[in-house]
Amino acid sequence: MLFKDAGLSDYIVKALDKQGITEMTSVQARAIPILKGGRDLIGKSQTGTGKTFAFGIPSLESVDTEEKFTQVLIICPTRELAIQVTGEMRKLTEYREGCKVVPIVGGSTMERQITALKSGAKIVVGTPGRLNDHIRRRTLKLANVKTVVLDEADEMMDMGFLPEIESILSKANPYRQTVMFSATMPEPVKNIAKRYMKSPVFLEVDKTDANTAIDQRYVSVGLRDKDSALIELYLKLKPELAIIFCNTKRMVGILAKKLALDDIKAVEIHGDMPQSERKSAIEAFKNGTSKLLIATDVAARGLDIKGVDVVFNYDLPIQTEWYTHRIGRTGRAGKTGASYSFINTDGQLNVLKKIERETGNVLKEYYSSYSKDRTTMLKKASKGAPKKGVKTSKSGRTGAKKGSSFTRYTSFDQKEYGAKKSFGKKPVRVGKPSQNKGKSTKVKKSNGNRNYMSSNKNGGFNKGGKKGFSKGKKY
């Protein structure tokens, strides 16, 4: 369903259009009509399903800019989430005068927040502790609040905020609308619903909602091989239309130039482009003049382009919501699609696991000729335990004889490639004569001059016929 067909205010549709957002997610299409009708709602929904706009849009439409009091209160478990929600709400209010959104979180002075509240904050987004501080000071009054939203309620319960939440709800307008979104429904969350909500509508959104038609895969490669792996995969798949997403506008430009060196032409769009250039790039992609689009996340939301076969996440997004919107550009209108996400660090692998947990999707690994050894991308299963299929020395360390080049064999290498991975020579440590036989070592004398010493066969140093370092230098 399109936002323009949902009967929303013009200023909201205009703000969404500016962000490139035209189509509702499932949770938005189902929750917005319920909330506009004034009902309380419990949404069991994972992060990344678009729930911020699901509660943000109807809350915003309930605001009367002629009134001076706070009308919407959004409670978040963490400062970071509160700041993020504030940013999203401010985007929605861009074309509406007199609808101020204020964050109330730790890390900012009370005086500054009090000034912001007194200046006419219609929508307040905050964390439980700081909100209670202002309520006790009577700098935040909730007697006339129309809507209270609990975002990620289960997280707040896990963090021990139950007393603060109950304190806030007990002081809020008893005739308010109460909205609660939670990924899980533990007993404390259910108890909050029973005590402080009026006949709420229960809405459950499947983890796999809207992504079942997309074959999701990841490619683990070294950073230096990332470009080559992308080019290899693109040429192998030969998609009719494909989108590559990067995290920064700078990377969009760099990647476009690199692909051009391999005769792969692509159009690019990002937030700093003039509207005319952005429009012409999208038109060229839509009509097939260019089969490849490189974009930042400004294009991930609402790009209404039919026939996109593949989405490449050249840079893995940190937020699950952005991942969901990116891959949602394919597998549309009943068709199937595919997505490939490139990772090259353990940190990115952890982000990938987080995305899997929060979306309920399992990403299969795709092996290219540049694929990184899986054992280097996974956390060690146990301390000091050698990986299965890896040759080890008597000391338990991987590799061959000390001081020589060695080759590590893994069951993965043998099965998939039959290849050997050379890890070079083992470094020689300076300062232990027994490990420096036949090596030359530079030692700085106390007077600043350099003195060269070579080790003898017995592991000592040939300097004045005595073992040890140069005279006059203490180590």
C-alpha positions in Angstrom: 0.0 0.0 0.0 1.2 3.5 -0.9 1.3 6.3 1.7 -0.4 8.7 -0.7 -3.4 6.3 -0.8 -3.7 5.9 3.1 -5.6 9.2 3.7 -2.7 10.9 5.5 -2.1 14.6 5.8 -0.3 16.3 2.9 2.6 17.4 5.0 3.4 13.8 6.0 3.2 12.5 2.4 5.4 15.4 1.3 8.0 14.7 4.0 8.0 11.0 3.1 8.4 11.7 -0.6 11.4 13.8 0.1 13.0 10.8 1.8 12.1 8.6 -1.2 9.5 6.7 0.9 6.3 5.8 -1.0 5.3 2.3 0.1 4.2 1.1 3.5 5.7 -1.9 5.2 3.3 -4.6 6.5 3.3 -3.3 10.1 2.7 0.3 8.9 -0.2 -0.7 6.7 -1.8 -2.6 9.6 -1.1 -0.4 12.6 -1.7 3.1 11.2 -5.4 2.7 10.5 -5.9 1.2 14.0 -4.0 4.0 15.7 -5.8 6.7 13.7 -9.0 5.2 15.0 -7.9 5.9 18.6 -7.5 2.3 19.8 -4.7 1.2 22.1 -2.3 -1.2 20.4 0.3 -3.9 21.3 2.6 -4.6 18.4 4.8 -7.7 18.5 7.3 -6.7 16.0 11.1 -7.0 15.4 13.4 -4.1 14.8 13.6 -3.2 11.1 9.9 -3.6 10.3 9.2 0.1 10.1 7.5 0.4 13.5 8.8 4.0 14.1 6.6 5.4 11.4 3.9 3.0 12.3 3.4 4.8 15.6 5.0 8.1 14.7 2.6 9.1 11.8 -0.7 8.7 13.6 0.8 10.3 16.8 1.9 13.3 14.8 -1.5 13.6 13.2 -3.2 13.8 16.6 -1.1 16.9 17.6 -2.9 20.2 17.8 -0.3 22.9 17.2 -2.5 25.6 18.7 -2.1 23.9 22.1 1.0 24.6 24.1 1.3 21.5 26.2 3.1 18.2 25.4 0.8 15.9 23.5 2.9 12.9 22.5 5.4 11.0 24.8 7.6 8.3 23.3 9.6 6.2 25.8 12.7 4.4 24.6 15.1 2.1 26.5 18.4 3.8 25.4 19.7 7.2 24.6 20.8 6.1 21.2 17.4 4.8 20.2 15.7 7.9 21.6 18.0 10.1 19.5 17.3 8.0 16.4 13.5 8.2 16.9 13.8 11.9 17.4 15.5 12.2 14.1 12.8 10.2 12.3 10.0 12.2 13.9 11.7 15.5 13.0 11.8 14.4 9.3 8.1 13.8 9.5 7.4 17.3 10.9 9.6 19.1 8.3 6.6 20.6 6.5 4.5 21.3 9.6 5.0 24.5 11.6 4.8 24.6 15.3 5.3 20.9 16.0 8.5 20.7 17.9 10.2 17.4 18.8 12.5 17.3 21.8 14.8 14.5 23.1 15.0 14.1 26.8 18.0 11.8 27.5 21.1 11.6 29.6 24.2 13.3 28.4 22.5 16.7 28.0 22.2 19.3 30.7 18.9 19.6 32.6 18.9 23.3 32.0 19.0 23.0 28.2 16.2 20.4 28.3 14.1 22.5 30.5 14.4 25.5 28.1 13.4 23.2 25.2 10.4 21.9 27.1 9.3 25.4 28.0 9.6 26.6 24.4 6.6 24.4 23.4 7.6 20.8 22.9 4.6 19.0 21.3 6.4 15.6 21.1 8.9 14.4 23.7 11.1 11.4 23.1 13.1 10.2 26.1 14.5 7.5 28.4 12.6 6.4 31.6 15.2 7.8 34.1 15.5 11.3 32.6 11.8 11.6 32.0 11.1 10.8 35.6 13.6 13.5 36.7 11.7 16.1 34.8 8.3 14.8 36.0 9.6 15.2 39.6 10.8 18.7 38.9 7.4 19.4 37.2 9.2 20.6 34.1 7.4 17.9 32.2 3.7 17.6 32.7 1.6 14.8 31.3 -1.9 15.7 32.5 -2.9 16.5 28.9 -0.8 14.1 27.0 -2.8 12.4 24.2 -0.5 9.5 23.2 2.1 7.5 25.1 4.3 5.1 23.2 6.5 2.4 24.7 9.1 1.5 22.1 10.9 -1.8 22.7 9.1 -2.5 25.9 10.8 -5.8 26.5 14.2 -4.2 26.4 13.1 -1.7 29.0 11.8 -4.5 31.3 15.1 -6.3 30.9 17.0 -3.2 31.9 15.0 -2.9 35.1 12.9 0.1 34.1 9.6 -1.3 35.2 9.2 1.0 38.3 10.0 4.1 36.2 7.6 3.0 33.4 4.8 2.5 36.0 5.6 5.9 37.6 5.3 7.6 34.2 2.1 5.9 33.2 0.4 6.5 36.5 1.0 10.3 36.1 -0.1 10.5 32.5 -3.6 11.5 31.3 -5.9 8.5 32.1 -7.8 9.1 28.9 -4.7 8.9 26.7 -4.0 6.4 23.9 -1.3 3.9 24.9 0.8 2.2 22.2 3.4 -0.5 22.9 5.8 -2.3 20.6 7.9 -5.2 21.8 9.9 -8.0 20.1 8.8 -10.5 22.8 6.0 -10.7 25.3 7.5 -11.6 28.7 5.2 -11.4 31.8 6.2 -7.9 32.9 5.2 -6.6 29.4 1.9 -8.4 29.7 1.3 -7.0 33.1 1.9 -3.5 31.9 -0.7 -4.0 29.2 -3.3 -5.3 31.6 -2.8 -2.5 34.1 -2.4 0.5 31.9 -4.0 -0.2 28.5 -7.7 -0.2 27.5 -8.8 -3.2 25.4 -5.7 -3.1 23.2 -5.6 -4.5 19.7 -2.9 -7.2 19.5 -0.9 -7.0 16.2 1.8 -9.6 15.5 4.2 -9.2 12.6 6.1 -12.2 11.4 9.9 -12.0 11.4 10.0 -13.1 7.8 7.4 -10.6 6.8 7.8 -9.5 3.1 11.3 -11.1 2.7 10.3 -14.7 1.9 10.7 -14.1 -1.8 14.4 -13.0 -1.5 17.3 -15.4 -1.5 19.6 -13.8 1.0 23.3 -14.6 0.9 26.6 -13.2 2.2 30.1 -13.3 0.8 33.1 -13.2 3.2 36.2 -11.8 1.5 39.4 -9.9 2.4 39.2 -6.1 2.2 41.6 -6.1 -0.8 39.5 -8.6 -2.7 36.2 -7.0 -2.1 36.0 -5.1 -5.5 37.2 -8.2 -7.4 34.7 -10.4 -5.7 31.9 -8.0 -6.5 32.8 -7.7 -10.2 33.1 -11.5 -10.5 29.7 -12.0 -8.9 28.1 -9.3 -11.0 29.5 -10.7 -14.3 28.4 -14.2 -13.3 24.8 -13.3 -12.3 24.3 -11.0 -15.3 21.2 -9.3 -13.8 18.9 -7.2 -15.9 18.7 -4.6 -13.1 20.8 -4.5 -10.0 21.5 -2.0 -7.1 24.7 -1.7 -5.1 24.4 0.0 -1.7 27.2 1.8 0.0 27.2 3.4 3.4 28.7 6.7 2.3 28.4 9.0 -0.7 32.2 9.0 -1.0 32.2 5.2 -1.4 29.5 5.5 -4.1 31.8 7.7 -6.3 34.9 5.6 -5.7 33.1 2.3 -6.5 31.6 3.8 -9.7 35.0 4.7 -10.9 36.5 1.3 -10.1 33.7 -0.5 -11.9 34.1 1.7 -14.9 37.7 0.5 -15.3 36.2 -3.0 -15.9 33.8 -1.6 -18.5 30.9 -1.8 -16.0 28.9 1.3 -16.3 26.7 2.5 -13.5 24.6 5.5 -12.5 24.9 6.8 -8.9 22.7 8.6 -6.5 23.2 9.9 -2.9 21.8 12.6 -0.7 24.0 15.5 -1.8 23.1 15.2 -5.5 20.9 18.0 -6.9 17.4 16.8 -7.4 17.6 17.1 -11.2 20.7 14.8 -11.3 19.1 12.3 -9.0 16.0 12.2 -11.0 17.8 11.7 -14.3 19.9 8.9 -12.8 16.8 7.1 -11.6 15.1 7.5 -14.9 18.2 6.1 -16.7 18.0 3.1 -14.4 14.2 2.6 -14.8 14.3 2.7 -18.6 17.2 0.3 -18.8 19.7 2.8 -20.2 21.9 1.8 -17.2 21.5 -1.7 -15.7 23.4 -0.9 -12.5 22.6 1.7 -9.8 25.0 2.5 -7.0 23.3 4.3 -4.1 23.4 5.3 -0.4 20.6 4.5 2.0 18.7 7.7 0.8 17.6 5.5 -2.1 16.9 2.4 -0.1 13.5 3.6 1.1 10.8 3.9 -1.4 12.7 3.4 -4.6 9.7 2.3 -6.8 11.5 0.4 -9.5 10.2 -2.8 -11.0 12.3 -5.6 -12.2 15.3 -5.3 -9.8 16.9 -8.8 -9.8 19.7 -8.4 -7.3 20.7 -6.2 -4.5 24.4 -6.0 -3.4 25.3 -4.7 0.0 28.8 -3.6 -0.8 28.9 -2.1 2.7 26.9 -3.9 5.3 24.4 -1.6 7.1 24.7 -1.4 10.9 20.9 -1.1 11.4 18.6 -4.0 10.7 16.0 -1.6 9.5 18.2 -0.3 6.7 19.1 -3.8 5.7 15.4 -4.6 5.4 14.7 -1.6 3.3 17.7 -2.2 1.0 16.9 -5.8 0.1 13.2 -4.8 -0.2 14.1 -3.2 -3.6 14.0 -6.7 -5.1 11.5 -9.6 -4.8 8.6 -7.2 -5.3 5.1 -7.7 -6.9 5.1 -11.4 -6.4 8.5 -11.9 -8.1 11.6 -13.5 -6.6 15.0 -11.7 -6.0 18.4 -12.1 -4.4 20.6 -10.2 -2.1 24.4 -10.5 -1.5 26.1 -8.8 1.5 29.9 -8.5 1.6 31.6 -8.9 4.9 35.3 -8.8 5.7 35.7 -8.5 9.6 34.5 -10.3 12.7 32.5 -7.2 13.6 30.6 -7.4 10.4 29.9 -11.1 10.9 28.4 -10.2 14.3 26.2 -7.6 12.7 25.1 -10.2 10.2 24.2 -12.5 13.0 22.2 -9.7 14.6 20.3 -9.2 11.4 19.5 -12.9 11.2 18.2 -12.9 14.7 16.0 -9.8 14.3 14.6 -10.7 10.9 14.3 -14.5 11.3 16.1 -15.0 8.0 19.1 -17.3 7.6 21.7 -15.9 5.2 23.6 -18.6 3.3 27.2 -18.2 2.5 28.1 -17.8 -1.2 31.6 -18.9 -2.1 33.5 -17.0 -4.7 37.1 -17.6 -5.9 38.0 -14.7 -3.5 36.1 -16.1 -0.5 37.8 -15.8 2.9 38.6 -18.9 4.9 35.6 -19.4 7.2 37.8 -20.2 10.2 39.1 -16.6 10.2 35.6 -15.1 10.2 34.2 -17.1 13.1 34.9 -16.7 16.8 37.1 -19.3 18.4 34.9 -22.1 19.7 37.2 -22.7 22.7 40.3 -21.1 24.0 43.4 -22.4 22.3 41.6 -25.2 20.5 42.8 -25.8 17.0 40.3 -25.8 14.2 39.1 -29.0 12.8 41.2 -30.1 9.8 44.1 -27.8 10.6 47.6 -29.3 11.0 49.2 -28.5 14.3 52.7 -28.8 15.7 53.6 -30.7 18.9 53.2 -27.5 20.9 49.6 -27.2 19.7 50.3 -24.2 17.4 49.2 -24.3 13.8 51.9 -24.4 11.1 55.0 -26.3 10.3 58.6 -26.2 11.7 59.7 -23.1 13.5 61.3 -20.5 11.3 60.1 -22.0 8.0 57.3 -21.3 5.6 54.3 -23.3 6.3 51.0 -24.1 4.7 47.7 -24.5 6.5 45.3 -27.0 5.2 41.7 -27.0 6.3 38.9 -29.3 5.6 37.1 -26.3 4.0 40.0 -25.6 1.7 40.4 -29.2 0.6 36.7 -29.7 0.0 35.9 -26.4 -1.7 39.1 -25.5 -3.6 41.8 -28.1 -3.0 44.0 -25.1 -2.4 46.8 -24.3 0.0 47.0 -21.0 1.9 50.6 -19.9 2.7 51.1 -17.7 5.7 54.7 -16.8 5.2 57.7 -17.1 7.5 57.4 -17.0 11.2 58.9 -13.7 12.6 62.1 -13.9 14.6 62.0 -12.3 18.0 64.8 -10.0 19.0 66.3 -10.3 22.5 66.5 -14.1 22.9 69.8 -15.4 21.5 68.5 -18.9 21.1 66.0 -17.7 18.5 68.4 -15.4 16.6 70.9 -17.9 15.3 72.4 -16.6 12.0 70.4 -13.4 12.1 71.7 -9.8 12.0 70.3 -7.4 14.6 70.7 -3.7 14.9 71.3 -2.5 18.5 71.5 1.2 19.4 74.4 2.1 21.7 74.0 4.6 24.5 76.0 7.2 22.6 73.5 7.1 19.7 75.6 5.2 17.2 74.4 2.0 15.7 76.4 -1.2 16.3 75.9 -4.4 14.2 76.2 -7.7 15.9 75.8 -11.2 14.5 75.0 -14.2 16.6 77.4 -17.1 16.8 76.6 -20.8 16.5 76.0 -21.1 20.2 73.4 -18.5 20.3 75.6 -15.8 21.8 76.7 -12.5 20.3 80.2 -11.8 18.8 81.1 -8.6 20.5 84.5 -8.5 22.1 84.5 -12.2 22.6 81.7 -12.0 25.2 78.0 -12.9 25.2 75.4 -10.3 25.6 74.7 -6.8 24.3 77.1 -3.9 23.7 79.0 -2.6 26.7 77.6 0.5 28.3 73.9 -0.2 27.3 71.6 -1.6 29.9 68.6 -3.7 28.9 
